[in-house]
Amino acid sequence: GRRVGRPILVDATKLKYAAHLRDTGHTIAEIVAKTAITRSSLYRHLPPRPVEPITADELSAAGRDDAQ
């Protein structure tokens, strides 16, 4: 079958580089500046980061910070 519709303009190599940048702690704004991929395209093509569980120690530390 033929693929119909608008062609994909995001290069797979750039997406891999963008994923690497995000995994190394860069912000979306920094990734946009370095790859020239739009913000919306990054969110569309990159899978969301896994949610990291919060430990009881982190919760109690956050509660102490809020009380001060």
Biopython code that builds the backbone (N, CA, C, O; Angstrom):
import numpy as np
from Bio.PDB.StructureBuilder import StructureBuilder

atoms = [
    (1, "GLY", "N", (0.778, -1.164, 0.000)),
    (1, "GLY", "CA", (0.000, 0.000, 0.000)),
    (1, "GLY", "C", (0.842, 1.259, 0.000)),
    (1, "GLY", "O", (1.990, 1.304, 0.442)),
    (2, "ARG", "N", (0.206, 2.245, -0.512)),
    (2, "ARG", "CA", (0.819, 3.572, -0.549)),
    (2, "ARG", "C", (0.542, 4.314, 0.735)),
    (2, "ARG", "O", (-0.522, 4.183, 1.341)),
    (3, "ARG", "N", (1.506, 5.081, 1.128)),
    (3, "ARG", "CA", (1.312, 5.943, 2.293)),
    (3, "ARG", "C", (0.744, 7.263, 1.794)),
    (3, "ARG", "O", (1.347, 7.934, 0.956)),
    (4, "VAL", "N", (-0.407, 7.623, 2.311)),
    (4, "VAL", "CA", (-1.035, 8.876, 1.892)),
    (4, "VAL", "C", (-0.915, 9.891, 3.010)),
    (4, "VAL", "O", (-0.654, 9.530, 4.158)),
    (5, "GLY", "N", (-1.102, 11.135, 2.686)),
    (5, "GLY", "CA", (-1.047, 12.189, 3.688)),
    (5, "GLY", "C", (0.261, 12.950, 3.638)),
    (5, "GLY", "O", (1.090, 12.748, 2.751)),
    (6, "ARG", "N", (0.420, 13.807, 4.589)),
    (6, "ARG", "CA", (1.598, 14.662, 4.654)),
    (6, "ARG", "C", (2.833, 13.819, 4.977)),
    (6, "ARG", "O", (2.786, 12.970, 5.867)),
    (7, "PRO", "N", (3.940, 14.048, 4.254)),
    (7, "PRO", "CA", (5.154, 13.273, 4.533)),
    (7, "PRO", "C", (5.772, 13.644, 5.878)),
    (7, "PRO", "O", (5.657, 14.781, 6.336)),
    (8, "ILE", "N", (6.421, 12.679, 6.496)),
    (8, "ILE", "CA", (7.093, 12.906, 7.774)),
    (8, "ILE", "C", (8.387, 13.658, 7.505)),
    (8, "ILE", "O", (9.202, 13.228, 6.690)),
    (9, "LEU", "N", (8.574, 14.774, 8.185)),
    (9, "LEU", "CA", (9.749, 15.603, 7.952)),
    (9, "LEU", "C", (10.822, 15.435, 9.013)),
    (9, "LEU", "O", (11.947, 15.904, 8.840)),
    (10, "VAL", "N", (10.487, 14.771, 10.105)),
    (10, "VAL", "CA", (11.450, 14.606, 11.186)),
    (10, "VAL", "C", (12.358, 13.424, 10.858)),
    (10, "VAL", "O", (11.890, 12.302, 10.664)),
    (11, "ASP", "N", (13.645, 13.688, 10.801)),
    (11, "ASP", "CA", (14.643, 12.673, 10.478)),
    (11, "ASP", "C", (14.839, 11.741, 11.679)),
    (11, "ASP", "O", (14.901, 12.198, 12.820)),
    (12, "ALA", "N", (14.935, 10.444, 11.417)),
    (12, "ALA", "CA", (15.107, 9.454, 12.486)),
    (12, "ALA", "C", (16.412, 9.676, 13.249)),
    (12, "ALA", "O", (16.471, 9.443, 14.456)),
    (13, "THR", "N", (17.450, 10.122, 12.557)),
    (13, "THR", "CA", (18.733, 10.389, 13.213)),
    (13, "THR", "C", (18.605, 11.539, 14.204)),
    (13, "THR", "O", (19.137, 11.481, 15.312)),
    (14, "LYS", "N", (17.888, 12.590, 13.789)),
    (14, "LYS", "CA", (17.673, 13.728, 14.692)),
    (14, "LYS", "C", (16.842, 13.315, 15.904)),
    (14, "LYS", "O", (17.076, 13.791, 17.015)),
    (15, "LEU", "N", (15.873, 12.430, 15.685)),
    (15, "LEU", "CA", (15.048, 11.963, 16.803)),
    (15, "LEU", "C", (15.868, 11.170, 17.806)),
    (15, "LEU", "O", (15.681, 11.317, 19.014)),
    (16, "LYS", "N", (16.775, 10.331, 17.320)),
    (16, "LYS", "CA", (17.641, 9.573, 18.229)),
    (16, "LYS", "C", (18.522, 10.527, 19.028)),
    (16, "LYS", "O", (18.729, 10.336, 20.227)),
    (17, "TYR", "N", (19.041, 11.557, 18.354)),
    (17, "TYR", "CA", (19.874, 12.551, 19.025)),
    (17, "TYR", "C", (19.052, 13.312, 20.066)),
    (17, "TYR", "O", (19.532, 13.571, 21.170)),
    (18, "ALA", "N", (17.823, 13.666, 19.717)),
    (18, "ALA", "CA", (16.944, 14.370, 20.649)),
    (18, "ALA", "C", (16.639, 13.504, 21.867)),
    (18, "ALA", "O", (16.622, 14.002, 22.993)),
    (19, "ALA", "N", (16.398, 12.214, 21.652)),
    (19, "ALA", "CA", (16.133, 11.297, 22.766)),
    (19, "ALA", "C", (17.360, 11.192, 23.661)),
    (19, "ALA", "O", (17.240, 11.152, 24.885)),
    (20, "HIS", "N", (18.540, 11.146, 23.050)),
    (20, "HIS", "CA", (19.786, 11.099, 23.828)),
    (20, "HIS", "C", (19.942, 12.370, 24.664)),
    (20, "HIS", "O", (20.306, 12.300, 25.838)),
    (21, "LEU", "N", (19.671, 13.519, 24.070)),
    (21, "LEU", "CA", (19.786, 14.778, 24.806)),
    (21, "LEU", "C", (18.820, 14.809, 25.987)),
    (21, "LEU", "O", (19.185, 15.229, 27.085)),
    (22, "ARG", "N", (17.587, 14.363, 25.756)),
    (22, "ARG", "CA", (16.601, 14.369, 26.844)),
    (22, "ARG", "C", (17.015, 13.413, 27.956)),
    (22, "ARG", "O", (16.848, 13.720, 29.136)),
    (23, "ASP", "N", (17.555, 12.256, 27.582)),
    (23, "ASP", "CA", (17.981, 11.274, 28.578)),
    (23, "ASP", "C", (19.175, 11.757, 29.391)),
    (23, "ASP", "O", (19.382, 11.305, 30.517)),
    (24, "THR", "N", (19.958, 12.669, 28.830)),
    (24, "THR", "CA", (21.113, 13.201, 29.555)),
    (24, "THR", "C", (20.774, 14.473, 30.318)),
    (24, "THR", "O", (21.669, 15.131, 30.848)),
    (25, "GLY", "N", (19.482, 14.832, 30.382)),
    (25, "GLY", "CA", (19.060, 15.921, 31.248)),
    (25, "GLY", "C", (18.840, 17.264, 30.588)),
    (25, "GLY", "O", (18.606, 18.249, 31.289)),
    (26, "HIS", "N", (18.905, 17.347, 29.272)),
    (26, "HIS", "CA", (18.664, 18.620, 28.600)),
    (26, "HIS", "C", (17.176, 18.944, 28.606)),
    (26, "HIS", "O", (16.334, 18.046, 28.598)),
    (27, "THR", "N", (16.865, 20.228, 28.621)),
    (27, "THR", "CA", (15.472, 20.656, 28.584)),
    (27, "THR", "C", (14.958, 20.588, 27.153)),
    (27, "THR", "O", (15.735, 20.499, 26.202)),
    (28, "ILE", "N", (13.638, 20.631, 27.015)),
    (28, "ILE", "CA", (13.035, 20.617, 25.682)),
    (28, "ILE", "C", (13.482, 21.847, 24.895)),
    (28, "ILE", "O", (13.745, 21.747, 23.697)),
    (29, "ALA", "N", (13.570, 22.997, 25.544)),
    (29, "ALA", "CA", (14.010, 24.216, 24.854)),
    (29, "ALA", "C", (15.429, 24.061, 24.305)),
    (29, "ALA", "O", (15.714, 24.505, 23.193)),
    (30, "GLU", "N", (16.307, 23.442, 25.069)),
    (30, "GLU", "CA", (17.676, 23.212, 24.596)),
    (30, "GLU", "C", (17.689, 22.239, 23.419)),
    (30, "GLU", "O", (18.443, 22.421, 22.463)),
    (31, "ILE", "N", (16.856, 21.212, 23.493)),
    (31, "ILE", "CA", (16.800, 20.224, 22.412)),
    (31, "ILE", "C", (16.269, 20.870, 21.133)),
    (31, "ILE", "O", (16.771, 20.599, 20.043)),
    (32, "VAL", "N", (15.255, 21.722, 21.268)),
    (32, "VAL", "CA", (14.716, 22.438, 20.106)),
    (32, "VAL", "C", (15.805, 23.282, 19.459)),
    (32, "VAL", "O", (15.935, 23.297, 18.235)),
    (33, "ALA", "N", (16.589, 23.983, 20.273)),
    (33, "ALA", "CA", (17.654, 24.838, 19.745)),
    (33, "ALA", "C", (18.741, 24.026, 19.044)),
    (33, "ALA", "O", (19.287, 24.468, 18.033)),
    (34, "LYS", "N", (19.058, 22.851, 19.571)),
    (34, "LYS", "CA", (20.152, 22.052, 19.004)),
    (34, "LYS", "C", (19.739, 21.232, 17.786)),
    (34, "LYS", "O", (20.570, 20.964, 16.918)),
    (35, "THR", "N", (18.469, 20.828, 17.705)),
    (35, "THR", "CA", (18.058, 19.921, 16.631)),
    (35, "THR", "C", (17.192, 20.582, 15.566)),
    (35, "THR", "O", (17.017, 20.019, 14.486)),
    (36, "ALA", "N", (16.653, 21.747, 15.841)),
    (36, "ALA", "CA", (15.729, 22.444, 14.932)),
    (36, "ALA", "C", (14.436, 21.654, 14.708)),
    (36, "ALA", "O", (13.753, 21.850, 13.703)),
    (37, "ILE", "N", (14.105, 20.766, 15.640)),
    (37, "ILE", "CA", (12.817, 20.071, 15.622)),
    (37, "ILE", "C", (11.886, 20.889, 16.505)),
    (37, "ILE", "O", (12.271, 21.298, 17.601)),
    (38, "THR", "N", (10.662, 21.131, 16.039)),
    (38, "THR", "CA", (9.751, 21.949, 16.823)),
    (38, "THR", "C", (9.361, 21.246, 18.118)),
    (38, "THR", "O", (9.439, 20.023, 18.233)),
    (39, "ARG", "N", (8.946, 22.045, 19.075)),
    (39, "ARG", "CA", (8.556, 21.540, 20.391)),
    (39, "ARG", "C", (7.422, 20.517, 20.275)),
    (39, "ARG", "O", (7.467, 19.455, 20.897)),
    (40, "SER", "N", (6.415, 20.846, 19.477)),
    (40, "SER", "CA", (5.274, 19.934, 19.348)),
    (40, "SER", "C", (5.683, 18.618, 18.689)),
    (40, "SER", "O", (5.170, 17.561, 19.054)),
    (41, "SER", "N", (6.599, 18.671, 17.724)),
    (41, "SER", "CA", (7.074, 17.438, 17.087)),
    (41, "SER", "C", (7.850, 16.578, 18.071)),
    (41, "SER", "O", (7.745, 15.351, 18.043)),
    (42, "LEU", "N", (8.630, 17.213, 18.942)),
    (42, "LEU", "CA", (9.367, 16.446, 19.948)),
    (42, "LEU", "C", (8.410, 15.708, 20.867)),
    (42, "LEU", "O", (8.590, 14.519, 21.130)),
    (43, "TYR", "N", (7.392, 16.409, 21.355)),
    (43, "TYR", "CA", (6.429, 15.760, 22.244)),
    (43, "TYR", "C", (5.654, 14.667, 21.508)),
    (43, "TYR", "O", (5.280, 13.663, 22.114)),
    (44, "ARG", "N", (5.409, 14.851, 20.215)),
    (44, "ARG", "CA", (4.671, 13.863, 19.435)),
    (44, "ARG", "C", (5.498, 12.602, 19.193)),
    (44, "ARG", "O", (4.969, 11.493, 19.267)),
    (45, "HIS", "N", (6.785, 12.760, 18.906)),
    (45, "HIS", "CA", (7.605, 11.625, 18.489)),
    (45, "HIS", "C", (8.382, 10.951, 19.616)),
    (45, "HIS", "O", (8.693, 9.765, 19.517)),
    (46, "LEU", "N", (8.697, 11.671, 20.672)),
    (46, "LEU", "CA", (9.453, 11.063, 21.769)),
    (46, "LEU", "C", (8.490, 10.459, 22.782)),
    (46, "LEU", "O", (7.515, 11.108, 23.162)),
    (47, "PRO", "N", (8.737, 9.247, 23.222)),
    (47, "PRO", "CA", (7.867, 8.657, 24.243)),
    (47, "PRO", "C", (8.036, 9.404, 25.568)),
    (47, "PRO", "O", (9.113, 9.933, 25.843)),
    (48, "PRO", "N", (6.998, 9.450, 26.381)),
    (48, "PRO", "CA", (7.127, 10.142, 27.665)),
    (48, "PRO", "C", (8.127, 9.446, 28.574)),
    (48, "PRO", "O", (8.335, 8.236, 28.487)),
    (49, "ARG", "N", (8.737, 10.231, 29.442)),
    (49, "ARG", "CA", (9.673, 9.654, 30.414)),
    (49, "ARG", "C", (8.903, 8.827, 31.426)),
    (49, "ARG", "O", (7.772, 9.173, 31.771)),
    (50, "PRO", "N", (9.488, 7.748, 31.906)),
    (50, "PRO", "CA", (8.806, 6.965, 32.944)),
    (50, "PRO", "C", (8.738, 7.765, 34.247)),
    (50, "PRO", "O", (9.649, 8.526, 34.572)),
    (51, "VAL", "N", (7.669, 7.583, 34.966)),
    (51, "VAL", "CA", (7.484, 8.279, 36.236)),
    (51, "VAL", "C", (8.337, 7.597, 37.294)),
    (51, "VAL", "O", (8.281, 6.379, 37.462)),
    (52, "GLU", "N", (9.125, 8.392, 38.005)),
    (52, "GLU", "CA", (9.966, 7.839, 39.062)),
    (52, "GLU", "C", (9.196, 7.869, 40.376)),
    (52, "GLU", "O", (8.651, 8.910, 40.744)),
    (53, "PRO", "N", (9.141, 6.749, 41.088)),
    (53, "PRO", "CA", (8.397, 6.730, 42.349)),
    (53, "PRO", "C", (9.061, 7.616, 43.403)),
    (53, "PRO", "O", (10.283, 7.760, 43.436)),
    (54, "ILE", "N", (8.237, 8.199, 44.251)),
    (54, "ILE", "CA", (8.726, 9.046, 45.334)),
    (54, "ILE", "C", (8.822, 8.196, 46.590)),
    (54, "ILE", "O", (7.880, 7.482, 46.936)),
    (55, "THR", "N", (9.955, 8.271, 47.270)),
    (55, "THR", "CA", (10.145, 7.489, 48.488)),
    (55, "THR", "C", (9.562, 8.230, 49.685)),
    (55, "THR", "O", (9.297, 9.430, 49.609)),
    (56, "ALA", "N", (9.365, 7.524, 50.775)),
    (56, "ALA", "CA", (8.839, 8.125, 51.999)),
    (56, "ALA", "C", (9.795, 9.189, 52.529)),
    (56, "ALA", "O", (9.351, 10.205, 53.065)),
    (57, "ASP", "N", (11.097, 8.968, 52.387)),
    (57, "ASP", "CA", (12.074, 9.953, 52.847)),
    (57, "ASP", "C", (11.937, 11.259, 52.078)),
    (57, "ASP", "O", (12.037, 12.337, 52.665)),
    (58, "GLU", "N", (11.709, 11.175, 50.772)),
    (58, "GLU", "CA", (11.542, 12.378, 49.961)),
    (58, "GLU", "C", (10.270, 13.124, 50.344)),
    (58, "GLU", "O", (10.252, 14.354, 50.374)),
    (59, "LEU", "N", (9.202, 12.374, 50.638)),
    (59, "LEU", "CA", (7.953, 13.011, 51.048)),
    (59, "LEU", "C", (8.105, 13.735, 52.378)),
    (59, "LEU", "O", (7.629, 14.861, 52.528)),
    (60, "SER", "N", (8.758, 13.106, 53.337)),
    (60, "SER", "CA", (8.922, 13.744, 54.643)),
    (60, "SER", "C", (9.849, 14.949, 54.536)),
    (60, "SER", "O", (9.634, 15.947, 55.224)),
    (61, "ALA", "N", (10.865, 14.879, 53.698)),
    (61, "ALA", "CA", (11.767, 16.017, 53.508)),
    (61, "ALA", "C", (11.020, 17.176, 52.855)),
    (61, "ALA", "O", (11.248, 18.332, 53.209)),
    (62, "ALA", "N", (10.137, 16.883, 51.911)),
    (62, "ALA", "CA", (9.359, 17.929, 51.257)),
    (62, "ALA", "C", (8.396, 18.569, 52.252)),
    (62, "ALA", "O", (8.173, 19.779, 52.206)),
    (63, "GLY", "N", (7.830, 17.775, 53.144)),
    (63, "GLY", "CA", (6.931, 18.312, 54.162)),
    (63, "GLY", "C", (7.642, 19.241, 55.118)),
    (63, "GLY", "O", (7.080, 20.253, 55.539)),
    (64, "ARG", "N", (8.870, 18.910, 55.465)),
    (64, "ARG", "CA", (9.655, 19.773, 56.354)),
    (64, "ARG", "C", (10.018, 21.080, 55.666)),
    (64, "ARG", "O", (10.038, 22.131, 56.307)),
    (65, "ASP", "N", (10.302, 21.032, 54.384)),
    (65, "ASP", "CA", (10.649, 22.242, 53.645)),
    (65, "ASP", "C", (9.455, 23.180, 53.549)),
    (65, "ASP", "O", (9.618, 24.397, 53.628)),
    (66, "ASP", "N", (8.244, 22.624, 53.380)),
    (66, "ASP", "CA", (7.043, 23.440, 53.265)),
    (66, "ASP", "C", (6.679, 24.092, 54.594)),
    (66, "ASP", "O", (6.106, 25.182, 54.603)),
    (67, "ALA", "N", (6.997, 23.454, 55.704)),
    (67, "ALA", "CA", (6.625, 23.956, 57.027)),
    (67, "ALA", "C", (7.472, 25.156, 57.444)),
    (67, "ALA", "O", (7.070, 25.919, 58.322)),
    (68, "GLN", "N", (8.618, 25.326, 56.836)),
    (68, "GLN", "CA", (9.515, 26.412, 57.253)),
    (68, "GLN", "C", (9.175, 27.707, 56.637)),
    (68, "GLN", "O", (9.843, 28.708, 56.896)),
]
sb = StructureBuilder()
sb.init_structure("model")
sb.init_model(0)
sb.init_chain("A")
sb.init_seg("    ")
for serial, (resi, resn, name, xyz) in enumerate(atoms, 1):
    if name == "N":
        sb.init_residue(resn, " ", resi, " ")
    sb.init_atom(name, np.array(xyz, "f"), 0.0, 1.0, " ", f" {name:<3s}", serial, name[0])
structure = sb.get_structure()
